[in-house]
Amino acid sequence: MGSKELSPIEKIFCSDYYDNIVLYNANDEPVEFEQVAIVSLRGRDFCILRPVILFEGMEENEAIVFEAVRDEDGELRLDVVKSEPIVDKVFDEYYKMLEEAIANDSKYENLEDD
């Protein structure tokens, strides 16, 4: 029996999938994204994705925050988060997650002492 191909959204939330994903924009054009992080805040799930080919006006270090929501049919979809306060909270949580990961990784011990 063959396994079912995961949807792009399922790939994002699959803990064993780290490759880039392809989403489709409003014009039904494929856009390839690098997965940066998944962040859960107050029972809501967000993902931070970075387009492989940056959109016009984007800086190299910028990424886009999406929220995973269910539509009226119960299907999971990603909505771009446009609220700056929510985007800021998602990135604040992401930076905390990074700091914790580094603090818990022994290969980073003593780096600050150099």
C-alpha positions as CSV (number, residue, x, y, z in Angstrom):
1,M,0.0,0.0,0.0
2,G,1.3,3.4,-1.0
3,S,1.2,6.2,1.5
4,K,-0.8,9.4,0.8
5,E,1.2,12.4,-0.2
6,L,1.1,15.1,2.5
7,S,-0.4,18.5,1.7
8,P,1.9,21.5,2.0
9,I,0.2,22.4,5.3
10,E,0.6,18.8,6.6
11,K,4.3,19.0,5.7
12,I,4.7,22.1,7.7
13,F,3.3,20.5,10.8
14,C,5.0,17.2,10.3
15,S,7.9,16.9,12.7
16,D,9.9,14.8,10.3
17,Y,9.6,17.2,7.3
18,Y,12.2,19.9,6.9
19,D,12.3,20.5,3.2
20,N,10.9,23.6,1.4
21,I,7.2,23.6,0.7
22,V,5.2,25.1,-2.2
23,L,2.1,27.1,-1.6
24,Y,0.0,28.9,-4.2
25,N,-0.7,32.6,-4.2
26,A,-4.0,34.4,-5.0
27,N,-3.1,34.1,-8.8
28,D,-2.6,30.3,-8.4
29,E,1.1,30.6,-9.0
30,P,3.5,28.4,-7.0
31,V,5.7,30.0,-4.4
32,E,8.4,28.0,-2.7
33,F,9.0,28.7,1.0
34,E,11.7,27.7,3.5
35,Q,10.3,26.6,6.8
36,V,11.5,28.7,9.7
37,A,9.4,27.7,12.7
38,I,6.1,26.7,14.1
39,V,4.9,28.8,17.0
40,S,1.8,28.1,19.2
41,L,0.4,31.1,21.1
42,R,-2.8,30.9,23.3
43,G,-4.1,27.9,21.5
44,R,-3.4,29.2,18.0
45,D,-0.8,27.8,15.6
46,F,1.4,30.0,13.5
47,C,4.2,29.2,11.1
48,I,7.0,31.4,10.0
49,L,7.9,30.9,6.3
50,R,10.5,32.6,4.2
51,P,10.0,32.8,0.4
52,V,13.0,31.2,-1.4
53,I,12.8,34.0,-4.0
54,L,12.1,37.1,-2.0
55,F,9.0,39.2,-2.8
56,E,9.6,42.7,-4.1
57,G,10.5,45.0,-1.2
58,M,11.5,42.1,1.2
59,E,14.8,42.2,3.0
60,E,17.0,39.1,3.2
61,N,16.2,38.6,6.9
62,E,12.4,38.9,6.6
63,A,9.9,36.1,6.7
64,I,6.1,35.9,6.7
65,V,3.8,34.8,9.5
66,F,0.9,32.6,8.7
67,E,-1.9,31.3,11.0
68,A,-3.3,27.8,10.5
69,V,-7.0,28.0,10.6
70,R,-9.9,25.7,9.7
71,D,-12.3,26.9,7.0
72,E,-16.1,26.3,7.0
73,D,-15.5,22.7,5.6
74,G,-13.0,21.9,8.4
75,E,-10.1,22.0,6.0
76,L,-6.8,23.5,7.3
77,R,-5.6,26.5,5.5
78,L,-2.9,29.2,6.0
79,D,-3.8,32.9,6.3
80,V,-1.2,35.6,6.2
81,V,-1.1,37.5,9.5
82,K,-1.4,41.2,8.8
83,S,-1.7,42.4,12.4
84,E,1.6,43.8,13.5
85,P,1.0,43.2,17.2
86,I,0.4,39.5,16.5
87,V,3.3,39.2,14.1
88,D,5.5,40.8,16.8
89,K,4.2,38.3,19.5
90,V,4.9,35.4,17.1
91,F,8.5,36.6,16.5
92,D,9.0,37.3,20.2
93,E,8.0,33.7,21.0
94,Y,10.2,32.4,18.1
95,Y,13.2,34.3,19.5
96,K,12.5,32.8,23.0
97,M,12.4,29.3,21.5
98,L,15.8,30.0,19.8
99,E,17.4,31.2,23.0
100,E,16.1,28.1,24.9
101,A,17.3,25.8,22.2
102,I,20.8,27.4,22.2
103,A,20.8,27.4,26.1
104,N,20.0,23.6,26.1
105,D,22.5,22.7,23.4
106,S,25.9,21.8,24.9
107,K,27.8,22.7,21.7
108,Y,27.1,26.4,22.4
109,E,28.5,26.2,26.0
110,N,31.4,28.5,26.6
111,L,30.9,30.4,23.3
112,E,30.0,33.5,25.2
113,D,33.2,33.2,27.3
114,D,35.5,33.6,24.3
